[in-house]
Amino acid sequence: MSNSSAIGFGLKPIRAYGNGYESMGLGEYPVAASSTAMFFQDMVVQAATGFATVGVAGTENILGSLNGVFFTDANTSKPTFANHLLGANGASDIKALVNDSPIQQYEIRSDNTGASLQADVGATADIVYTSGDTSNFVSRCTLDDSTIAVAVQQLKIIGVSRDPENDDISAANVVWRVIINQSVFNDTSGV
């Protein structure tokens, strides 16, 4: 059997560690005006500027995954919620709503074009950042299978998806269950 798709969907929150199936809630972080675009379920990081921004391969100080943004629309002066942020947004009050619990588990699709290994569980990996889909504004980020190793990297693989349409490790593009390995909340140094 093959996995259902090769298209990434970013970091999809699924549950917290332990026995809870709930998502732990959303944190609110300021985003700079005219910042880069962020899509639903993109990785969000804490930048040295004090603002939240989209996470790319290798960036540290990860907050979590984007659930949406809230801002005052510059054209209509109306409060606006969206699941994404366009890069040319000039609002000065943008807030990113982020699934930011350090005990949050996520699912992310592997970019691997071949089989994966059960031995990958417990290893770490970085993401491959791909700009999101502009028709529905969902992230296209994937787990970079070529970086799977025993090293300090963005994500730690804790298992394979429990979705029977995406759990075939003998086929391409398996969906992994992961936690954030380089969380800003667990890092002992500053940003």
N, C-alpha and C positions, 0 to 999 in steps of 0.2 A: 504494500500500500504506500502511496506517496502522501506528502503533506499537502494541505489544501491550496497553498499559494507560495510564491516567491517574493511577494511584496511585503516590505517592512511596515510596521504600524507603531513604532516607537516603544516606549515603556508603558505597558498597560497594567495599572494596579490591580492586583487580584485579591490579596488578603494580607493580614499581618502575621508575623511569626506566632507560634503558639497555637491556641485553639480558636482565635477570633477570625471570622470571615469578613468582618467589616473593614472598610477602608478607614484609616485613622483620622480623616478630616483634611482640611486644606489650610496651608499657611499662606499668608499674604505678603508679597515682596514688591518693592518699588522697581519699576523698569524705566530706563532712560528714554526720553522722547527720541524718535527717529532711530531707535535701535534696530537691530536685525530682526527679521521675521521669526516668529515662533509659532509652531503648529501644535495642535492637540496631541498630547503624549510625547512631545519632544523632551529630552533631558534638559533640565534647568540648573544652572550653576550660579554660585555667588561670586561675582567679579570683585576685583580689588577696588573698583570704583564705589562699591557699596550697593550697586544695582544688580538685579538678577538679569541673566542673559541666557541665550540658548547654549547648550553644551555640545561640544564637538569632540571628535576622537582625541583622547589624551588629556582633556581638561579635568581638573580636580575640583574639590569643594562643591560637590554635587548636592543640590537641594532635593531633587525628586523629579517628577514628571508633570508637565503642564496640563492643568485641567481647563484653564481658560484665563481671560484677562478682563479687567473692568477699568473703564476710563470714561472721561467726558469727551464726546465726539466734537472735534474742532469745527465741523461744518454745521451741526445741528444744535450744539450746546446741550445735548441730552446725555444722561448717564447710559453707558452702553456695556453690555456683556457680550463677549464672543469667545469661541473655543480656540481662537488663534489671534495673533497680532501681526498685522502687515508691517513691513519694514519701514514704510514711509510715514508711520503714524507720528504726528507732531504733538500729541496730547502731553501735558506736563504732569498728569496725575495717574499714569498707568500703573496698575497693580496686577502682578501675576498671581494667580491662584494655583498653588502647587501641592500635589500629593507629596508631603515632605516628611512623613514619619520615618525615623531611621530603622524602624522594624517592619516597614512596608515591603511586601514581595511584589514582583512584577513579572510579566511575561514579555519576551522579546524574540522576534524571529532571527534565526541565524542566516548569515549571507552565504553559508556553505553550499556549494553546488554538488557536493557528494555526501556520503554518509558521515555521521558524527559518531562519537564514541561514548559509551556509558562512563568511561574513565574521565571524561571531561567534567563530570559533576565534581564540584569541590575546587575546580580551577577558576581562574579569573580571565577577564577579557575586556577589551575596549569596545566602543561602538564604532559604526561607520555612519557618519552624518550624511544624510541625503536630504535635500530640501523637500518639504512636505508637498502633498498633493493639493494643488490650488482649486480643485473642484469641490472638495469637502474639508480641506484644511487639516488633514490628519498627517501626523509624522510619517516619514518613510525610513526612519533610522532602523538599523539592524545591528545585531551582535557580530563583531568582526571575528569570524572563526579562525582567521590566520593568526590572531593574537592570543588564543587560548594557551595559558601557561600557568605556572606556579610563580606568580609575581604580583607586585602591587599594581593593580589596574582598576578601571572604573567599576566593573561589575563582578560579582561572584556568582557562579552557576551553582544553584542548589538542587536542581532537578529538571526533568523534562516536563513539558506541559501535560496536564491531565485531560486535555481535549483530544479525543480519539482521531480527529481530523488533522492534528498537528503534532503528534507525539512519536512519529516513526523516525527513530535515530538512524535507521539503515537507509533513509532517503534524504534528499536534499532539503534544505531550508526548514529544519526542525525548529519548534518553538521551545525555548528554554525558560524555566523559572529562575529568576535571579533576585539578588538583593544588591543595593548600592554598596560597593566596597570602599569608595572614597567619599563618604558622606561628610559634608561640612560639619555635621553635628558630632561626628566621632573623631574628627581630626584634632590632634593635640596642638597643632600650630595654627597661626592666624592665616587669613586670606592674603 
